[in-house]
Amino acid sequence: MSVLALEKLKRRFGDDILETHSKLGDDTVLVKPERIYEVAQFLKDDPELQFDMPIDNTGVDWWQVSEPRFEVIWHLYSTLKHMRIRIKVRIGEDNPTCASLTPLWPGMNWHERETWDMYGIRFSGHPNLKRVLMYEEFVGYPLRKDYPITKRQPLIEERLVRDVPTQRNPPADMLNRP
Amino acid sequence: MKDEDIIHNEVLVTRRADAESWLRQTIERMSQPGINWSRKFSLFNYPFVTACCGMEFMSVNGPRYDMAQYGAEFPRFSPRQADLIWIVGTITQKQAPILRRVWEQMAEPKWAIAFGVCASTGGFYDNYCTVQGADRIIPIDVYIPGCPPRPEQIIDGLRLLMDKIQTEHGRVMV
């Protein structure tokens, strides 16, 4: 449906568009991280596209699978042209930073905060980048693949509870002490 | 014989202690069933509803399953006026301090029911953010399994708690 958008982007931005595909009808575009803001602005402002509705923002951690490690994904919808598009950027582990799209769509605010909360991806230009689901005392980013799967960070001391040891929760870990 | 002599008379003191303890036990034995009976039929709920089990709690509170027949239908949304806390749903690490605070605000005597697997054991949320059972935060009297439990199970759990209240022993404070 929005193959039109992919064609327009390729014509307008050329080599800054790394990859496009429309598998299963999902139009996807992979952009250079430093050009994401301009691409998004073009998608929003172009009179033939008018992607005016932010749908989602999320991240993917490709730890020990591929390089660069993180992928940040935005989903957009055009309520006037009835088109959807997915924009991706890939950013490295040492400085996971990319431009925030909240100045363009205020609805991206909490979505990007969630991505920061879960993956530790920093959005430059975001007005209020702090944790939205986890508490401020939480250390680390829980959806990163290198976050220990049984690690918990209780806010208050827990009562001693006897529990049945399982393979996944060895007895020493049962008491849940950090 | 002066008062001091009575107090220091070992035989008399022992007899008085015996008499007092007999009297206290008699009062407790006679009054405890009645006190427990009145307590178990007038439970005031504090629904600590955090997740989807709340729907089932509403259903069991409604007219079809009718928790009112056990005198436990009236929710008080202030912990100071409640004596039974229903922990209905997943308790996250972020929620845990709130739950403990609510529990500490409730006046004695007080009871707690863990409603559903998440409140009982954490359920299938064996992850970074979920407390593995509300009993790690506060003491629980009755655990009701199920995801969510059927209203019949909930009524059964409530009846178990009522039986437990009936067998409780208090002390006469004199």
Chai-1 contact restraints between the chains, C-beta under 6 A:
chainA,res_idxA,chainB,res_idxB,connection_type,confidence,min_distance_angstrom,max_distance_angstrom,comment,restraint_id
A,Y135,B,K94,contact,1.0,0.0,6.0,A-B,restraint_1
A,P142,B,Y128,contact,1.0,0.0,6.0,A-B,restraint_2
A,P154,B,Q93,contact,1.0,0.0,6.0,A-B,restraint_3
A,L155,B,Q93,contact,1.0,0.0,6.0,A-B,restraint_4
A,L155,B,A96,contact,1.0,0.0,6.0,A-B,restraint_5
A,L155,B,P97,contact,1.0,0.0,6.0,A-B,restraint_6
A,I156,B,A96,contact,1.0,0.0,6.0,A-B,restraint_7
A,I156,B,P97,contact,1.0,0.0,6.0,A-B,restraint_8
A,E158,B,R136,contact,1.0,0.0,6.0,A-B,restraint_9
A,R159,B,R136,contact,1.0,0.0,6.0,A-B,restraint_10
A,V161,B,D135,contact,1.0,0.0,6.0,A-B,restraint_11
A,V161,B,R136,contact,1.0,0.0,6.0,A-B,restraint_12
